[in-house]
Amino acid sequence: MTERVQYDEFSMFHENASEYGLPYAAPPLVRREFVQCSADRRLSALVWGDESPTIVFLHGGAQNAHTWDTVALAMGIAVLCIDLPGHGHSDSAGAYDASAMPLAQNANDIATVIRALAPHAQMIVGMSLGGMTTMALARDNSELVPKMVLVDVTPGINQEKTKAITDFVNGPATFPSFEELLERTMQFNPTRTMSSMRRGILHNALQTADGSWVWRYRRDDAPPLPQVEGELKRPDTATLWDVFDAYNKPLMFVRGMRSQSVVSDEDEAELLRRAPRTRVEHVQEAGHSVQGDTPLELADLLLSFLAS
């Protein structure tokens, strides 16, 4: 019989701190909360600290709230990290359009969670799918987005730019063992340490009754991955460019400059054309997942922008 792997989601913060040289006198105060979004659906989130969260974090597709752990540890302030619908510990959003991701529904759910758990948040930080959800949130509930930070995403995202990511996400749905899952993950993330990948998998995968493993975002109640000729289909996000014409609040754009980034120079130029006062930060040693590649640099940027 396959050995069961023990998992305590709050037991590994000392590893994050040790890997990045952060002080760690005691475990941080973190709790998991659930918010009812409809009669039969709940979204889940990690609440850091015992005060009302100052920042709300929205992760990328196929990730979960724990992707921000090192950033949250480094910042040392009260924050809220939400599991998007169908990810982490959150229920799915119900019926999905087979040809698009439900950004409006995501944004509506996120608005419900923010009102419940972070009603005084001063800044929303969204990466990739979380960034597109943030744009939709600013469009539909602008009062909830006093400051916006987009991490390596613009409405110019498309399948060509995200091919390396979708190749990984569209890989096997299940794995016979944890070791095989870890090996595949390391192949797609060669710059990460094995310990960080192990943590990430434990947060983002489930061991089933027969001992095999499945990604949390591909569990039975998660939305099916939309397929077009074998590849994950992205929604048409072009209409989200209009958000920047109307959003007259502080905006920061953080772009990873390694090849894994999904943002082009043309995307950045279009963002600045529509929102010329945007603060742009290029992170040279980060790819698409800036929070995973350079969490301390991202934490410093966020604290600086929050104080500005």
Residue pairs with C-beta under 8 A, 6 or more apart in sequence:
1 211
2 177
2 210
2 211
2 212
3 211
4 207
4 211
5 178
5 202
5 207
7 202
7 207
9 32
9 66
9 202
9 203
10 27
10 30
12 199
12 202
13 24
13 27
13 28
13 30
13 69
13 73
14 24
14 27
15 195
15 196
15 199
16 22
16 69
16 70
16 73
16 199
17 23
17 24
17 73
18 24
19 70
19 193
19 195
19 196
20 70
20 73
20 74
20 295
20 296
22 70
22 73
22 74
22 296
28 48
28 49
28 72
28 73
29 48
29 49
29 50
30 46
30 47
30 48
31 46
31 47
32 44
32 45
32 46
32 47
32 89
33 44
33 45
33 46
33 47
33 117
34 42
34 43
34 44
34 89
35 42
35 43
35 44
35 45
35 112
35 113
35 116
35 117
36 42
37 43
37 91
37 109
37 112
37 113
38 94
40 91
41 85
41 91
41 92
41 93
41 94
41 109
42 90
42 91
43 82
43 83
43 85
43 90
43 91
43 109
43 110
43 112
43 113
44 65
44 82
44 83
44 88
44 89
44 90
45 65
45 80
45 81
45 82
45 83
45 113
45 117
46 65
46 66
46 80
46 81
47 53
47 78
47 80
47 117
48 72
48 77
48 78
48 79
48 80
48 81
49 77
49 78
49 79
50 78
51 78
52 78
52 118
52 119
52 120
52 121
53 78
53 79
53 80
53 117
53 118
53 120
53 121
54 77
54 78
54 79
54 120
54 121
54 122
54 123
54 306
55 75
55 77
55 79
55 80
55 121
55 122
55 123
55 124
55 125
55 302
55 306
56 79
56 80
56 81
56 82
56 110
56 114
56 118
56 121
56 123
56 124
56 125
57 65
57 68
57 71
57 72
57 79
57 80
57 81
57 82
57 125
57 126
57 130
58 82
58 84
58 110
58 124
58 125
58 126
58 127
58 129
58 130
58 131
58 133
58 134
59 65
59 67
59 68
59 81
59 82
59 83
59 84
59 87
59 88
59 127
59 128
59 129
59 130
60 67
60 127
60 128
60 129
60 130
60 131
60 153
60 288
60 289
61 84
61 87
61 101
61 128
61 129
61 169
61 217
62 87
62 165
62 169
62 204
62 215
62 217
63 87
63 127
63 128
63 204
63 289
64 83
64 87
64 88
64 89
64 203
64 204
64 216
64 217
65 81
65 82
65 83
65 88
66 81
66 88
66 199
66 200
66 203
66 204
67 127
67 200
67 203
67 289
67 291
67 292
68 79
68 81
68 291
69 199
70 291
70 295
70 296
70 299
71 291
71 295
71 298
71 299
71 302
72 79
72 81
74 295
74 296
74 299
74 300
75 299
75 302
75 303
77 303
80 113
80 114
80 117
80 118
80 121
82 90
82 110
82 113
83 89
83 90
84 90
84 106
84 110
84 129
84 130
84 133
85 91
85 92
85 93
85 102
85 105
85 106
85 109
85 223
86 92
86 93
86 217
86 221
86 222
86 223
87 216
87 217
87 222
88 203
88 204
88 216
89 216
91 221
92 221
92 222
92 223
93 102
93 105
93 106
93 109
93 223
96 102
96 223
96 224
96 226
98 224
98 226
99 226
99 228
99 233
100 226
100 233
100 235
100 236
101 129
101 132
101 226
101 234
101 235
103 132
103 133
103 135
103 136
103 235
103 237
103 240
104 136
104 140
106 129
106 133
106 136
107 133
107 134
107 136
107 137
107 139
107 140
107 141
108 140
110 133
110 137
111 137
111 140
111 141
111 144
114 121
114 124
114 144
115 144
121 144
121 146
122 146
122 147
122 306
123 146
123 147
123 148
123 149
123 302
123 305
123 306
124 134
124 137
124 138
124 144
124 145
124 147
124 148
124 149
125 134
125 149
125 151
125 302
126 132
126 133
126 134
126 135
126 148
126 149
126 150
126 151
126 153
127 150
127 151
127 152
127 153
127 289
127 290
127 291
128 151
128 152
128 153
128 157
128 262
128 288
129 153
130 151
131 150
131 151
131 152
131 153
132 153
132 155
132 157
132 235
132 237
132 240
134 145
134 148
134 150
135 148
135 150
135 155
135 240
135 243
136 240
136 243
137 144
137 145
138 145
138 148
138 243
138 247
139 240
139 242
139 243
139 246
142 246
142 247
142 249
145 247
145 249
146 249
146 250
147 249
147 250
147 251
147 252
147 305
147 306
148 247
148 249
148 250
148 251
148 252
149 251
149 252
149 253
149 254
149 302
149 305
150 251
150 252
150 253
150 254
151 254
151 290
151 291
151 298
152 254
152 255
152 256
152 261
152 262
152 263
152 286
152 287
152 288
152 289
152 290
153 262
153 263
154 253
154 263
154 267
154 268
154 270
154 271
155 237
155 238
155 239
155 240
155 241
155 243
156 237
156 263
156 264
156 266
156 267
156 270
157 234
157 237
157 262
157 263
157 267
158 234
159 166
159 231
159 232
159 233
159 234
161 262
161 263
161 264
162 232
162 234
162 262
163 231
164 188
164 260
165 260
165 262
165 288
166 231
166 232
167 188
168 184
168 188
169 225
169 232
170 225
170 227
170 230
170 231
170 232
171 184
172 184
173 214
173 215
173 218
174 208
174 212
174 213
174 214
175 181
175 184
175 212
175 213
175 214
176 211
176 212
176 213
177 211
177 212
177 213
178 201
178 207
178 213
181 201
181 205
181 213
182 194
182 197
182 198
182 201
185 197
185 200
185 201
186 192
186 194
186 197
189 197
189 292
191 287
191 293
192 292
192 293
196 292
200 292
201 213
204 215
204 216
204 217
205 213
205 214
205 215
205 216
206 213
206 214
206 215
206 216
206 219
207 213
208 214
216 222
218 225
225 232
226 232
226 233
227 233
241 270
241 274
244 251
244 271
244 274
244 275
245 274
247 275
250 279
250 305
250 308
251 275
251 277
251 278
251 279
252 278
252 279
252 280
252 281
252 301
252 305
253 268
253 271
253 278
253 279
253 280
253 281
254 281
254 283
254 290
254 298
254 301
255 261
255 263
255 268
255 280
255 281
255 282
255 283
256 263
256 283
256 286
256 287
256 288
256 289
256 290
256 293
257 282
257 283
257 284
257 285
257 286
258 284
258 285
258 286
258 287
258 293
259 287
260 287
260 288
260 289
261 286
261 287
261 288
262 288
268 280
271 278
272 278
272 280
279 305
279 308
281 301
283 290
283 293
283 294
283 297
283 298
283 301
285 293
285 294
285 297
286 293
286 294
286 297
286 298
287 293
290 297
290 298
291 298
